């Protein structure tokens, strides 16, 4: 009995140490990024980005004002983008198709300074992050806008399922308090996830998850070792997925190629429950913000995986050298 308790104590201590290391790594990245984003917003960075995006909105069949919504979303988060959307006065309501296109832009490219900085900690360059997420958002937006227009789908006025009431605290103190609350909440979530991973390995359930996900992971070109991270990141979000990826990479469980492909996939397909439900509040359709997004993510990352494999074969670069160049 004493031996069991001693082993349990050692496991808990080791789990807390791992969680603290991962949490501290994320804090060192997220806190400076949050401050920089707030500074840029106060200096008018969001409005400037919105002006740049105005011509792009026209290509996507959206009013110019939607550029402000996407700009706020990219620099901060989906919640801020939704608040900007709710406060815009439009001459005529958007169609369900238009809202769905906007929703796809917001889902694929949001919180870029924060999530891009987190991805950088595991070796994914800013160029790769911005190309995959912004480029992916524009490509998916163009595709579904063309499909909805060509087949005359979802052209009825959209209906918002919810609108905020009361006033929003826009003071610096209110912003700081909200950020502190969010950062504090990350620690218990990471602790729970790392503890869950240990339990899954102990019970042998991890192997079952790998077996069930193998067909999808094979399409993506991702090894089985990244299955847990892919599932958690897809459901809960890129930050938590990257947090676990940091731990798995340091333990040597995942190679650099799988890290790149996993983060690439999570960059355009993460938080599929919470984020999807948020976008549904403004009247978007699931055909675009969920099904099209998932299929698009699998196709894009699958193609990237095969292109990288072909490139490696053609140039005859050793695997280790190719991995280092990702």
C-alpha positions as CSV (number, residue, x, y, z in Angstrom):
1,X,0.0,0.0,0.0
2,X,2.8,2.4,0.9
3,X,4.5,1.6,-2.4
4,X,1.4,2.4,-4.4
5,X,1.0,5.7,-2.5
6,X,4.6,6.6,-3.1
7,X,4.4,5.8,-6.8
8,X,1.2,7.9,-7.0
9,X,2.9,10.8,-5.3
10,X,5.8,10.6,-7.8
11,X,3.4,10.5,-10.7
12,X,1.5,13.5,-9.5
13,X,4.7,15.4,-8.8
14,X,6.0,14.6,-12.3
15,X,2.7,15.6,-13.9
16,X,2.7,19.0,-12.1
17,X,6.3,19.6,-13.2
18,X,5.4,18.8,-16.8
19,X,2.4,21.0,-16.7
20,X,4.3,23.8,-15.2
21,X,7.0,23.6,-17.9
22,X,4.4,23.6,-20.7
23,X,2.4,26.4,-19.1
24,X,5.5,28.6,-18.6
25,X,6.5,28.0,-22.2
26,X,3.1,29.2,-23.3
27,X,3.0,32.2,-21.0
28,X,6.4,33.4,-22.2
29,X,4.9,33.5,-25.7
30,X,1.3,34.6,-25.1
31,X,1.8,37.5,-22.6
32,X,4.1,39.5,-24.9
33,X,1.9,38.8,-27.9
34,X,-1.2,39.9,-26.0
35,X,0.5,43.2,-25.0
36,X,1.7,43.9,-28.6
37,X,-1.7,43.2,-30.0
38,X,-3.4,45.5,-27.6
39,X,-0.9,48.2,-28.4
40,X,-1.4,47.8,-32.1
41,X,-5.2,48.0,-31.6
42,X,-4.9,51.2,-29.6
43,X,-2.7,52.7,-32.3
44,X,-5.3,52.0,-35.0
45,X,-3.8,48.8,-36.4
46,X,-7.2,47.1,-36.7
47,X,-8.7,50.0,-38.7
48,X,-5.7,50.1,-41.0
49,X,-5.9,46.3,-41.6
50,X,-9.7,46.7,-42.3
51,X,-9.0,49.2,-45.0
52,X,-6.5,46.9,-46.7
53,X,-9.0,44.1,-46.6
54,X,-11.9,46.1,-48.2
55,X,-11.1,45.1,-51.8
56,X,-10.7,41.4,-50.7
57,X,-14.2,41.5,-49.2
58,X,-15.6,42.5,-52.6
59,X,-14.0,39.4,-54.2
60,X,-15.7,37.3,-51.6
61,X,-19.1,38.8,-52.1
62,X,-19.1,40.7,-48.8
63,X,-19.6,44.3,-47.9
64,X,-16.5,46.4,-47.3
65,X,-17.4,46.8,-43.6
66,X,-16.9,43.0,-43.1
67,X,-13.2,43.8,-43.5
68,X,-13.3,45.4,-40.0
69,X,-14.9,42.2,-38.6
70,X,-12.2,40.0,-40.0
71,X,-9.4,42.4,-39.1
72,X,-10.5,42.5,-35.5
73,X,-10.8,38.7,-35.5
74,X,-7.3,38.1,-36.9
75,X,-5.6,40.5,-34.5
76,X,-7.6,39.4,-31.4
77,X,-10.1,36.6,-31.3
78,X,-13.5,35.4,-32.6
79,X,-15.3,37.0,-29.6
80,X,-14.0,40.4,-30.5
81,X,-14.9,39.9,-34.2
82,X,-18.5,38.9,-33.2
83,X,-18.9,42.0,-31.1
84,X,-17.7,44.2,-34.0
85,X,-20.2,42.4,-36.2
86,X,-23.1,42.9,-33.8
87,X,-22.3,46.6,-33.6
88,X,-22.2,47.2,-37.3
89,X,-25.1,49.0,-38.9
90,X,-25.8,47.4,-42.3
91,X,-28.0,48.9,-45.1
92,X,-29.4,45.5,-45.7
93,X,-29.0,42.2,-43.9
94,X,-26.4,39.7,-45.1
95,X,-27.6,36.4,-46.7
96,X,-26.9,33.1,-45.0
97,X,-24.3,32.4,-47.7
98,X,-22.5,35.7,-47.0
99,X,-22.4,35.1,-43.2
100,X,-21.1,31.6,-43.8
101,X,-18.3,32.9,-46.0
102,X,-17.5,35.5,-43.3
103,X,-17.6,32.7,-40.7
104,X,-15.1,30.6,-42.6
105,X,-12.7,33.6,-42.8
106,X,-13.0,34.0,-39.0
107,X,-12.6,30.4,-38.2
108,X,-9.5,29.8,-40.3
109,X,-7.7,33.0,-39.5
110,X,-8.2,34.4,-36.0
111,X,-5.9,35.2,-33.0
112,X,-3.0,35.1,-35.4
113,X,-0.4,37.0,-33.2
114,X,-1.1,34.7,-30.2
115,X,-1.6,31.4,-32.0
116,X,1.2,32.1,-34.5
117,X,3.6,32.8,-31.6
118,X,2.6,29.6,-29.9
119,X,3.2,27.7,-33.2
120,X,6.6,29.3,-33.5
121,X,7.6,27.7,-30.2
122,X,7.4,24.2,-31.8
123,X,9.3,25.3,-35.0
124,X,6.6,26.5,-37.3
125,X,7.7,29.8,-39.0
126,X,5.5,32.9,-39.1
127,X,5.6,32.7,-42.9
128,X,4.2,29.2,-42.9
129,X,1.5,30.0,-40.3
130,X,0.2,33.1,-42.1
131,X,0.3,31.4,-45.5
132,X,-1.6,28.4,-44.3
133,X,-4.2,30.3,-42.3
134,X,-4.8,33.5,-44.2
135,X,-4.3,31.8,-47.6
136,X,-6.5,28.9,-46.5
137,X,-9.2,31.2,-45.3
138,X,-9.3,33.2,-48.6
139,X,-9.2,30.0,-50.7
140,X,-12.1,28.4,-48.8
141,X,-14.0,31.6,-48.8
142,X,-13.7,31.9,-52.5
143,X,-14.7,28.3,-53.1
144,X,-17.9,28.3,-51.0
145,X,-18.9,31.8,-52.2
146,X,-18.6,30.5,-55.8
147,X,-20.6,27.3,-54.9
148,X,-23.3,29.1,-53.1
149,X,-23.6,31.7,-55.9
150,X,-23.5,29.2,-58.8
151,X,-26.1,26.9,-57.3
152,X,-28.1,29.7,-55.8
153,X,-27.8,28.3,-52.3
154,X,-28.5,30.0,-48.9
155,X,-29.5,33.3,-50.5
156,X,-32.1,34.1,-47.9
157,X,-31.5,36.8,-45.2
158,X,-29.5,35.5,-42.3
159,X,-31.0,35.5,-38.8
160,X,-28.8,36.1,-35.7
161,X,-29.6,33.5,-33.0
162,X,-28.2,35.8,-30.2
163,X,-27.1,39.3,-29.6
164,X,-25.2,40.7,-26.6
165,X,-27.0,42.8,-24.1
166,X,-25.6,45.5,-21.9
167,X,-22.3,47.4,-22.4
168,X,-18.9,46.0,-23.0
169,X,-16.0,47.0,-20.7
170,X,-13.5,48.5,-23.2
171,X,-11.2,50.0,-20.5
172,X,-7.6,48.8,-20.3
173,X,-8.3,47.5,-16.8
174,X,-11.3,45.4,-18.1
175,X,-9.1,44.0,-20.9
176,X,-6.3,43.2,-18.5
177,X,-8.6,41.4,-16.1
178,X,-10.1,39.3,-18.8
179,X,-6.6,38.3,-20.1
180,X,-5.5,37.3,-16.6
181,X,-8.6,35.2,-16.1
182,X,-8.0,33.4,-19.5
183,X,-4.3,32.8,-18.8
184,X,-5.0,31.4,-15.3
185,X,-7.6,29.0,-16.8
186,X,-5.1,27.5,-19.2
187,X,-3.1,25.8,-16.4
188,X,-5.9,23.5,-15.0
189,X,-6.9,22.7,-18.6
190,X,-3.3,21.6,-19.5
191,X,-3.0,19.7,-16.3
192,X,-6.2,17.8,-17.0
193,X,-5.1,17.1,-20.6
194,X,-1.7,15.8,-19.6
195,X,-3.2,13.7,-16.9
196,X,-5.7,12.3,-19.3
197,X,-3.0,11.4,-21.8
198,X,-1.2,9.4,-19.0
199,X,-4.3,7.6,-18.1
200,X,-5.1,6.7,-21.7
201,X,-1.6,5.3,-22.1
202,X,-1.9,3.4,-18.8
203,X,-5.3,1.8,-19.8
204,X,-4.2,1.1,-23.3
205,X,-7.0,3.3,-24.8
206,X,-4.4,5.4,-26.6
207,X,-3.6,2.5,-28.9
208,X,-7.4,2.2,-29.7
209,X,-7.5,5.9,-30.5
210,X,-4.5,5.6,-32.8
211,X,-6.2,2.6,-34.6
212,X,-9.5,4.4,-35.1
213,X,-7.9,7.5,-36.4
214,X,-5.3,5.8,-38.6
215,X,-7.3,6.2,-41.9
216,X,-7.8,9.9,-41.4
217,X,-4.2,10.5,-40.2
218,X,-3.0,8.5,-43.2
219,X,-4.8,10.9,-45.5
220,X,-3.2,13.8,-43.7
221,X,0.2,12.2,-43.9
222,X,0.5,12.4,-40.1
223,X,2.0,9.6,-38.0
224,X,0.0,7.8,-35.4
225,X,2.1,9.3,-32.6
226,X,0.3,12.7,-33.2
227,X,-3.2,11.2,-32.9
228,X,-3.9,12.4,-29.4
229,X,-2.6,15.9,-30.1
230,X,-4.6,16.1,-33.3
231,X,-7.9,15.1,-31.6
232,X,-7.4,17.4,-28.6
233,X,-6.4,20.4,-30.7
234,X,-9.2,19.8,-33.2
235,X,-11.8,19.8,-30.4
236,X,-10.4,22.2,-27.9
237,X,-8.2,24.6,-29.8
238,X,-4.8,25.2,-31.2
239,X,-3.3,26.6,-28.0
240,X,-4.0,23.5,-26.0
241,X,-3.0,21.3,-29.0
242,X,0.3,23.1,-29.3
243,X,0.8,22.9,-25.5
244,X,0.6,19.1,-25.7
245,X,2.7,19.1,-28.9
246,X,5.5,20.9,-27.0
247,X,5.5,18.1,-24.4
248,X,5.3,15.3,-26.9
249,X,8.1,16.8,-29.1
250,X,10.4,17.2,-26.1
251,X,9.8,13.6,-25.1
252,X,10.8,12.6,-28.7
253,X,7.4,11.0,-29.5
254,X,6.7,13.1,-32.6
255,X,9.1,14.0,-35.4
256,X,9.4,17.5,-36.9
257,X,7.5,16.6,-40.1
258,X,4.5,15.4,-38.1
259,X,4.7,18.5,-35.9
260,X,4.5,20.7,-39.0
261,X,1.6,18.8,-40.6
262,X,-0.3,18.6,-37.3
263,X,0.1,22.3,-36.6
264,X,-0.8,23.0,-40.2
265,X,-4.0,21.0,-39.8
266,X,-4.9,22.5,-36.4
267,X,-4.2,26.0,-37.8
268,X,-7.2,25.7,-40.1
269,X,-9.3,23.1,-38.2
270,X,-9.4,23.6,-34.5
271,X,-12.0,24.3,-31.8
272,X,-14.6,22.7,-34.0
273,X,-17.2,22.6,-31.2
274,X,-16.9,26.0,-29.4
275,X,-15.8,28.1,-32.4
276,X,-18.4,26.6,-34.7
277,X,-21.2,27.3,-32.2
278,X,-20.0,30.9,-31.9
279,X,-20.2,31.5,-35.7
280,X,-23.6,29.8,-35.8
281,X,-24.9,32.6,-33.5
282,X,-24.6,35.1,-36.4
283,X,-26.6,32.9,-38.7
284,X,-24.0,30.9,-40.6
285,X,-24.7,27.5,-42.1
286,X,-23.0,24.3,-41.0
287,X,-22.3,23.2,-44.6
288,X,-19.6,25.8,-44.8
289,X,-18.3,26.5,-41.2
290,X,-18.1,22.8,-40.3
291,X,-18.3,20.3,-43.1
292,X,-16.6,22.3,-45.8
293,X,-13.9,23.4,-43.3
294,X,-13.1,19.8,-42.2
295,X,-13.0,18.5,-45.8
296,X,-10.9,21.5,-46.9
297,X,-8.4,21.0,-44.1
298,X,-8.0,17.3,-44.9
299,X,-7.5,17.9,-48.6
300,X,-5.0,20.8,-48.1
301,X,-2.8,19.2,-45.5
302,X,-3.0,15.8,-47.3
303,X,-1.7,17.6,-50.5
304,X,1.0,19.3,-48.5
305,X,2.1,16.0,-47.0
306,X,2.4,14.4,-50.4
307,X,4.2,17.4,-51.9
308,X,6.7,17.4,-49.1
309,X,7.3,13.7,-49.5
310,X,7.8,14.0,-53.3
311,X,10.1,16.9,-52.9
312,X,12.2,15.0,-50.4
313,X,12.4,12.0,-52.8
314,X,13.3,14.1,-55.8
315,X,16.1,16.0,-54.1
316,X,17.3,12.9,-52.3
317,X,17.7,14.8,-49.0
318,X,18.2,12.6,-45.9
319,X,15.1,12.5,-43.7
320,X,16.8,14.3,-40.8
321,X,17.9,17.2,-43.0
322,X,14.5,17.5,-44.5
323,X,12.9,17.6,-41.1
324,X,15.2,20.4,-40.0
325,X,14.1,22.5,-42.9
326,X,10.4,22.5,-42.1
